[in-house]
Amino acid sequence: MMQLVHPATEDISLAGVLAALSDPMRLRIVKALLEQADCMSMSCTAAAPCPEMAKSTLSNHFRVLREAGLVRTTKKGVEHRNVVREADLDARFPGLLKSILQHADGM
């Protein structure tokens, strides 16, 4: 069974976060996850920015987000469920994620 890598809060780097969010699709994924206030976590497919995206491409985007420390992924049955690590990101870089998303409204 594949083990999912999640960096500790203190290991989340600014360069890693910015690199992960520099891709418009990954930025849209994070925005979609945050917009689901009534949902504790979302499946990869539900958070996909466009339904026709290949599963392998989507998996790669989630791997990059996970390894950068932006999302936490858990396995529930056959699904991978994702949630943005807002508290960890705010602890490491206060206001960064909110600021990035606020200025990326045109995406």
N, C-alpha and C positions, 0 to 999 in steps of 0.2 A: 504494500500500500504506500502510495506517495505521501510524504509528509509535507505539509504546507509551511513555508518559511514566513515568519512574522518578526520583524526586528523589534527589539525592546525600545521603549520610548526614547531612552537616551542615545540609542543608535540611529534614530531617524535623522538623516542629514538634509540640510537645506538644498544642496545640489540634487540629491535624489528626488525630493519632493518636486522641485521645479522642473527637473527633467521629465518626470512622469506626467506632470500636468501640462507640459509643453505640447503634447499631442492633443489635437482638438477632440478626438474620439474619447480619449481617457478623461479629459475634462468634462465632456458630456456625460460620461458614466458616473463620475463623482457627483455631478449636479443631479442626475436622476436618482441616485441613492439618497441624497440629502432631501430631495423633494418628497420623499415617501415618509412623512412624519408619522403616519398611522401604522407604519410597518417597521418592525424591529430590524429586519434584514431582507434583502432581495436576492433572488436567484440571478445568476449571470445572464441568463436569457432575458429576464424581465428588465434588467438594467441596461440592456444593449441599446446603443444609440440609434441603430437602424436594424429592422428585423432581418434583412437579407445578408447581414454580416456573417461570414463563415465562422463556425464554432472554434476553429483553430485560431483565428485572428482574435476573437473575443477572449479566448483563454489566455492568449499572450498579453492582451491589454490588462486583464485582471492579475496576471503574474507580476507585471511591471508595477501596478498599483500596490499590490500586496508587499512586494519586496522593498518598495520605497517607504512603506509604513503608512500608506494612505487608507487602506482597507484591511479589515480582518475578515477572513474567509473561514467558514465552518462547514462541515459536511453534514447534511441532513438527508438521510436516505441516499438517493442517487444524485441529489442536487447539492451544489455548492451555494451557500448563502453568504451574502456580503453586507458589511456595514462599514461606514466611514469611521475612522478612528479620530473623531473630532476632539475628544478630551485629550488624547495623547498628542495630537498635533498642536492644540492650543497650549498644552503644557510646555512643549518644546519650542514652538514659534508662535507666541500669542498674537492672534488676529490675522495670521498669514493666510489661512485658507479662506476665511471670510472676505478678506481684501481681494484675493485673486478672483474668487467667484463673483464678487461685486463688480469688478472691472472687466469681467469676461461675459457680461450680459449679452453682448452682440453675437455670441456664438450659438 
